Amino acid sequence: MKKAILTIAIAVMGFTAVFAQDTTRKARREMPKLTAEQRAEKATAGMEKRLGLTADQKTKVYQIELDRAKKMDAMRTGNPADMKAKRGEMKASMDKTKADLDNILTPEQKTKMEALRSEAKEKMKDRKPGMGRGKKDKEPVVSNPPTQG
């Protein structure tokens, strides 16, 4: 009798643990692999929508974005160990793209673009800890700190 009650209790605990898992979490969505041309077109369309680009500006922005996307693809392919060395090169490429875009935009569009950039930076700061790159602000927690004596 005791064995039967013990078996039933273990089964109930097991089923409780299985059904207690959170099933409402969204599954991670697979992002489609876009080509450099598709990424440039998407970036240009987004800028056109947000900044109200003219037709001439749109073609220039597309070329700048296409060049940037191709450079980034070339930098990303290769040895993953070289990524630290390539970071400076990537940063320089991004700064050049930003300067080229600023040369094309009107002063009103530039101010709107800066507002969008700062808004994006703020969103990145609000992300979950550990999701982004950066320095950790907190010291690691030590459960048993050494005593001085």
C-alpha positions as CSV (number, residue, x, y, z in Angstrom):
1,M,0.0,0.0,0.0
2,K,2.8,2.4,0.9
3,K,4.6,1.7,-2.4
4,A,1.4,2.4,-4.4
5,I,0.9,5.8,-2.6
6,L,4.6,6.6,-3.1
7,T,4.4,5.8,-6.8
8,I,1.3,7.9,-7.3
9,A,2.9,10.8,-5.4
10,I,6.0,10.7,-7.6
11,A,3.8,10.5,-10.7
12,V,1.8,13.5,-9.7
13,M,5.0,15.5,-9.0
14,G,6.4,14.5,-12.3
15,F,3.3,15.5,-14.2
16,T,3.1,18.8,-12.3
17,A,6.7,19.6,-13.3
18,V,6.0,18.8,-17.0
19,F,2.9,21.0,-17.1
20,A,4.4,23.8,-15.1
21,Q,6.7,24.8,-18.0
22,D,5.9,28.1,-19.7
23,T,4.4,27.3,-23.1
24,T,3.4,30.9,-23.9
25,R,6.9,31.9,-24.9
26,K,7.2,32.7,-28.6
27,A,9.4,30.5,-30.6
28,R,12.4,32.3,-32.1
29,R,11.6,33.3,-35.6
30,E,14.1,32.5,-38.3
31,M,15.2,35.6,-40.1
32,P,15.4,35.2,-43.9
33,K,18.9,35.5,-45.3
34,L,18.8,38.6,-47.5
35,T,21.3,39.4,-50.2
36,A,23.3,42.7,-50.2
37,E,20.9,44.1,-52.8
38,Q,17.9,43.2,-50.8
39,R,19.3,44.7,-47.6
40,A,20.3,47.9,-49.5
41,E,16.8,48.2,-50.9
42,K,15.2,47.6,-47.5
43,A,17.4,50.3,-45.9
44,T,16.7,52.7,-48.7
45,A,12.9,52.1,-48.5
46,G,13.0,52.7,-44.7
47,M,14.9,56.0,-45.1
48,E,12.6,57.1,-47.9
49,K,9.6,56.4,-45.7
50,R,11.1,58.2,-42.6
51,L,13.0,61.0,-44.2
52,G,11.0,61.7,-47.4
53,L,13.9,61.2,-49.9
54,T,13.7,62.6,-53.4
55,A,14.2,60.3,-56.4
56,D,17.8,61.5,-56.8
57,Q,18.6,61.1,-53.1
58,K,17.0,57.6,-53.2
59,T,19.4,56.4,-56.0
60,K,22.4,57.8,-54.2
61,V,21.4,56.3,-50.8
62,Y,20.8,52.9,-52.5
63,Q,24.4,53.0,-53.9
64,I,25.9,53.9,-50.6
65,E,23.9,51.2,-48.8
66,L,24.7,48.6,-51.4
67,D,28.5,49.4,-51.1
68,R,28.2,49.2,-47.3
69,A,26.3,45.8,-47.4
70,K,28.9,44.3,-49.8
71,K,31.8,45.5,-47.7
72,M,30.1,44.0,-44.6
73,D,29.5,40.7,-46.3
74,A,33.1,40.6,-47.4
75,M,34.3,41.3,-43.8
76,R,32.0,38.8,-42.2
77,T,33.0,35.9,-44.5
78,G,36.3,34.5,-43.5
79,N,38.0,33.4,-40.4
80,P,36.0,34.2,-37.2
81,A,39.3,34.6,-35.3
82,D,40.0,37.7,-37.4
83,M,36.8,39.5,-36.3
84,K,38.5,41.4,-33.6
85,A,41.0,42.7,-36.1
86,K,38.2,43.6,-38.5
87,R,36.2,45.6,-36.0
88,G,38.2,48.7,-36.5
89,E,37.8,48.4,-40.3
90,M,34.0,47.8,-39.9
91,K,33.8,50.9,-37.7
92,A,35.6,53.0,-40.2
93,S,33.4,51.7,-43.0
94,M,30.3,52.6,-40.9
95,D,31.6,56.1,-40.2
96,K,32.3,56.6,-43.9
97,T,28.7,55.5,-44.8
98,K,27.3,57.9,-42.2
99,A,29.4,60.8,-43.5
100,D,28.3,60.0,-47.1
101,L,24.7,59.9,-46.1
102,D,25.0,63.2,-44.3
103,N,26.4,64.8,-47.4
104,I,23.3,63.7,-49.4
105,L,20.6,64.7,-46.9
106,T,19.2,68.2,-46.5
107,P,19.6,69.9,-43.1
108,E,16.0,69.0,-42.0
109,Q,16.6,65.4,-43.0
110,K,19.9,65.4,-41.1
111,T,18.2,66.5,-37.9
112,K,15.5,63.9,-38.4
113,M,18.2,61.2,-39.0
114,E,20.1,62.2,-35.9
115,A,16.9,61.9,-33.9
116,L,16.3,58.4,-35.3
117,R,19.9,57.4,-34.5
118,S,19.7,58.6,-30.9
119,E,16.3,56.8,-30.5
120,A,17.9,53.6,-31.8
121,K,20.7,54.0,-29.3
122,E,18.2,54.4,-26.5
123,K,16.4,51.3,-27.6
124,M,19.6,49.3,-27.5
125,K,20.3,50.5,-24.0
126,D,16.9,49.2,-22.9
127,R,17.5,45.7,-24.1
128,K,17.9,42.8,-21.7
129,P,21.3,42.6,-20.0
130,G,23.7,40.2,-21.6
131,M,22.0,40.7,-25.0
132,G,24.4,43.4,-26.2
133,R,28.0,44.0,-26.1
134,G,29.6,46.3,-23.6
135,K,31.1,46.5,-20.2
136,K,29.4,45.0,-17.3
137,D,28.7,47.6,-14.6
138,K,28.4,45.2,-11.6
139,E,31.1,43.2,-9.9
140,P,30.5,39.5,-9.8
141,V,28.7,38.3,-6.6
142,V,30.9,36.3,-4.3
143,S,29.0,34.1,-2.0
144,N,31.8,33.6,0.6
145,P,34.1,36.7,0.5
146,P,37.5,36.1,2.1
147,T,37.9,37.4,5.6
148,Q,40.7,39.7,6.5
149,G,42.7,38.8,9.4
